[in-house]
Structure formats: structure tokens, C-alpha cells
Amino acid sequence: MNTSDDNYVRITNKMSERVLNLELPGRAGIGYASARDADRKVLACAPQNFLDTTHFDTVRFPPPEWALAEFAKASADGSLAYTGYRGNPEVLAAVARNAGSLLGIGIDSARELILTPGTQAGLFGALAGLIDVGDEVLLLDPDYLFSERILRFLGATVHPVALLEGGAIEPDLDELEAVLNRTRPKLLVFSHPNNPTGAVYSNQTLRRIAELAVRFDFMVLVDQLYCRLVYDDTYTHLVTLPGMRERTVTLLGPSKTESPSGYRLGLVVAPDWVVAGIENIQSITALRAPAYAQHILSQWLAIDQVWLEERMHSFRKLRDLTQEILSRLSWAKWTPQNGTAYAWLDIRALNLPDATVAKALLEKAAVLVSPGYQFGVRGIGHLRLCYARDESEWADALKRIVSVLDALYVEKASKEEAIR
């Protein structure tokens, strides 16, 4: 064992069991168990000037110009430095009006809405306010990589429900109902559009989920961070479906589609008792969303339709370019997604751990990708690539990716032939 590993053991031996639950012990041997450890070890072997596809390129896709203007205006007024835990009342009123229009519901800004320091904080606050130790929770698999970690941290018992691939990617609703017949979950958690696959679920699927939630009496937390980054008009907001107004916790935020990631803003729309719980959690953690940054949300969703159409045009072109080049991998599979800016590539034909393949791409193609195991057991054997990149470098990066992956496939075929 090297010095680095010795130090890791020393550190983890001092951690609480709650913190160690973030490492998903059940996934040991698949890849790096903790996100912290993965980042540390992967970046240690990264070449100079590598391309990071684990997040959006906010240089190529900067926030709208009004974001900085609204932030500067607020920061010039020192009286706006502190707000209540839920946010500035004027901003909350504007967000309730504009987010309500997006979702198709009325939102009481004083009771059903809270601003958070990023959607991640909204996710943690909502789950911490809802979940007690031992509670059973359903989680689609694969899904956002930190949802299960937060649930394990909170002491929940997590029941994964598979996403089915082949054609459109959709939840296995028969499996969902089967799990419901043998458990009594308090909550179902999923992202929509799905991160990592980019899937947008059909109206029929969302209606079936709503019907099951009512029949089996559970809440649903739906992370809709990417709900504006969709490529057609088939998106359904779960909260609008029969019986779901008082059962749905909706996470929203501008950090992906509109790119103000550095402003650290998110919001939660939920029944009043859920929002009150999040407020209590936020009061002992972050206190409030960044006070000056909150003011950019007054314009968000209100004046940016033309800007959004132009951005979506760029994303569509990048999606098409990504599909065209990745399709040269005749042995790999990719279902073109209807939302997000992620390509979800099935590389199981390589018969290699996806963490190993990701390491090879970093070292040989100078491209950092997200290995699929991070998003759930059903994600094993996949890679997630974010194509929200500068067009001038993305095509070359894709070609390097294809070259390295094809070389791995040829190597595998040669070994199999030698065995025969």
C-alpha cells in the first residue's frame, strides 16, 4: 500500500459511520466508492490541458447578460446582504409567478417556495426534512449520482427501480409496482429529464407514477433541473397530475440551461410543511441562498425565451455532432436523448469496468468522462459525456474518444481470438 492509500485509511478510520455511508459500501470493487476519492485519484493521473466533460462549459455557454447586471445592481445595495432563510420576499414573489407559469400551477411565495444555495442544497434540504433513519425510499437506477449518497447519509433504506433501455428509456413500472407491493416507502426520488441518460419520460409513464403514488400513499421528489433543456414539447410536469399537488416536491434551478452555475442558486416548490422543514435545515447549514445572487432569479423564466431558443439550437447541433461521431463505434450503443446535454454511451461490449475505460480515455485521449457506475448499479458499463462544449474542440475530442474506445475493442477481440 502506498503513502497515499495509507493516508486515506487513516482519514476514513476517523470518520463517522454517517459520513462513511456516503461511500456506498455496496458498490465496493466496482469503482471509486466515494466521489471525493474518485476526484482525487482520477485527477492525480490527468494530463495537462485535458477536456473535462463532467459538467457544462460555462465559457462557451455563459449566463445571459442580465444575470451579471442584476447581481451587480443588488451587490451595490448593502442593505440586501441578508435575507430570511427562504429568500428575499420580492424575489420570491417574482420566482413564484414565473416558476408557476413554467410548471402550470399557482405557487404561494410565502408558503410553498424556498430559494437554496444551488439545487444540490435543495435536494439535501428536502430529503433531510422528509427522511428519518430506517425509512424506505424508491430511487430510479441510474439517476443523479448524489441522490443515493444523501439517502444513505440520512439512514434511509434505498430500493432501486430499473430504467429499461432499448428504444425509449423509461422506468420499469412493473418492477416499481412489485416493489410497492412488498414495501411501504415514504418517498420516490428521480430526476426528470434523467441525469445521466437524458431520458424524458412519456406522459403515460408520469401518469402511472402519479396513480401509484396516490394508491400506495407516498411522496415524490422530482429533480427538474433540466426541464427547460428538452428537444421537443412532450414534457410533463408531475406536480400538475391528479393527486400530486400535495405529494410532489419539485426541484428547479437555472444552473444548467442558463449556466449561472457560479451564482449557486436553486429553488424548491413543495407543500408548505415540506418547505418549512427545508427552512429549518437551511437555517443550520447555509442560512440562505447567496443574497445578491438571488436577484438574478427575478428575471429568470421571464424575459429569456428568444435567448433560450438560440441556446437550444446550439445544443441540438452539438447533440447531432455527438451522435454522428459516436455512431462510428459499431459495437457501442447510444439512445439519442430528448433532454439534457449528456450522451449516455453503452460500452458493455468492451467487458471492462467503466472506471477503467474512463481512466484510459483521460490518459490516452485527454478527455475526462463520468463512468456509469457512479449513477447506480444499472449504470455499470456506461459512460456519460457532456457535449455542452466549444464546437471548435468537441469534434476532435470525440474523434480521440472513438479512437481509444475502438483500440480497446480490438484489443479485447484479439485476446478472445487468442484464447480460442
Steps between C-alpha positions, in 0.01 A plus 500: 500500500644840409516811716193647337294189579635496858385856547158417356457214750613725785245766402208263449568323829421829676175566315153444638294211369259756353778652289630158398151420369570756228744248354228247410673191642275278289677627190848412623716345229302658216682832502592775741239480774502866604475797266782665694731203451409474132584865437826474691629187327378580150643851494831372632561325166351771277717641220539873459225686313253212508138560398254458787162368381359442848325840497386777265753735341392834651752689285338381178155522660509798735202633697272757333632856520224606736628259768815699570310830472243393760772365729702822475193711569417299812858490627518880477224515761650378827159483662428189291787296648275310744166336431272261680587134467248454216626797299430862417119552502499700175709237325281223638191672362656529153626140506160371614334679210750387236561146627125457541457588134767244406346223710139589425397547863446785743778537761458679833835681532474520879409133561597273208838630382855526632821616332806284566877531441489281190259222408730259683423680828130482413533125449678451831265728691187335360625146570625593847162653580308195377707195595550333838750223570359172369250655258460315170562704186466409132767631262514455124821334380704653345434849632684805632815377673454684831137406569583153632796632696282756677236236573761263647644788703154560646460133589235410244450152356525548123312282252627552142252478213650434158489717193441282195721556195422408143290754313389779729652486849216469753460381861403136544150568631427133559806479724392821673160355582655173612726685745200696626313177567774378738614829661344815639722781372465857618646649183592447134797701371594557137637761261300606195644535242714221632858568594704311373309355202322814377172307481171691503223272621169475321181656628361149549796407721463808717125438534566140611751624759241750626234232522733273698597787734135561583412132532797408718511835682858621451666833419704565185809719469570587137818685406402708196828690464508426126129545425564792262779314322271272300494449125126471437172592668415168665605593855256442789531674838412239761353755741215577257366145492194389702574452869858629478474864611543403867730205433767657279824671591640670187863612474581771246794724420673700229850353534498270196284636217575864579851432641529724809655206687737725692213699650389192699124523468222246518142488618251253638126510434314280746212480749537749785603240760784377276625855441490566875721196557748613233510843662596340831777299333628804312504708819766272651705444184526778241251750652382623160568499127768761412315823567618711207481210256135441590406807298589344165202269555263797464572492125541123463216336303353844426696667218722231348288307249686622189832449675392146599403411143843606377672294768290194423593535133868472602430201723314322219794546264739365763270205566491417129879530471546274802264239358666508159850435634410254777298296250835400344532264796299220339526284812383768746143617563357845553135595521471866389343678794219754508643715778821625669833534320630155594587205280448167681719247324462124555850346487420163656633328186850587622452278805708743705413700813372840393739662751789331316373624165455852637860494626622390156310785333654750740855372449488425125237742364544779758123499562338459841163321492266376775504119545153354520539312830480838679131530409384160623551129448301518174749758379790256506649459153407849381665839465345845530639778282382860521495651150431858612845585369677737265427373148856578385648235732214255549520324163871426548440382856228262381732357236765436767236330716391277211863411420580393856175305542546322168855407596372348823240304305762367254722401793211313662418320174866400456515350849180305440637369169825393667303304761305318230 
